[in-house]
Amino acid sequence: MDNKFIAAALIAFASQLGLPAYASGDHAGHGIAQGGAAEKQMIDGQVKKIDKATGKITLSHGPLTNLNMPAMTMVFKVSNAAWLEQLKSGDKIRFMADTVNGALTLVHFEAAK
């Protein structure tokens, strides 16, 4: 086989491998969480229980894509204990959660509109 043919075939093959990687890296505006964008995603939730003694809140929520979790009801720590004074069972909120020091933590919330 001709070395030029082999080189051309390798270049063509290598260029095809690079296309998916390039395409997958640019999801701006597509609603797909990438890196820091996942942390900014607001999730709908409803307060089920507040435990001021432990600094935790139980929320029923939609999917948490940044944590790779489906919709469910679960307990979160809160990054600011004062938030527990502002919320009550039954409140509908929009929130962001993340893993902080190994614990699932409510890091931001606002009243749902």
Beta strands, then each sheet from edge to edge (+ up, - down):
strand 1: 43-51
strand 2: 56-61
strand 3: 72-78
strand 4: 92-100
strand 5: 103-111
sheet 1: 1+ 2- 3+ 5+ 4- 1+
end
